Amino acid sequence: MIYPSVNKKTDLNTVIYNDEIEGVVISVPAALHYQIARQALLAGKNVFVEKPLALTVSDGTELVKLAEEKRRY
């Protein structure tokens, strides 16, 4: 394993509700990017989403605004 200290989880709730986890990488089908990124941001996580951020401009804009409000990136 190249990065043994990286904590990898596949259950969203395990990540979202774990206060020790500060940030998440979202690598799922594009249709789920908005939904999962929004949940993560609302839970106070820093979020990295693979392209595309969202499937619509309005969803992408909402995620950017939410990240700014939560001071998350």
Secondary structure as GFF3:
##gff-version 3
##sequence-region A 1 73
A	DSSP	alpha_helix	12	16	.	.	.	ID=ss1
A	DSSP	beta_strand	23	26	.	.	.	ID=ss2
A	DSSP	three_ten_helix	30	32	.	.	.	ID=ss3
A	DSSP	alpha_helix	33	42	.	.	.	ID=ss4
A	DSSP	beta_strand	46	49	.	.	.	ID=ss5
A	DSSP	alpha_helix	57	70	.	.	.	ID=ss6
###
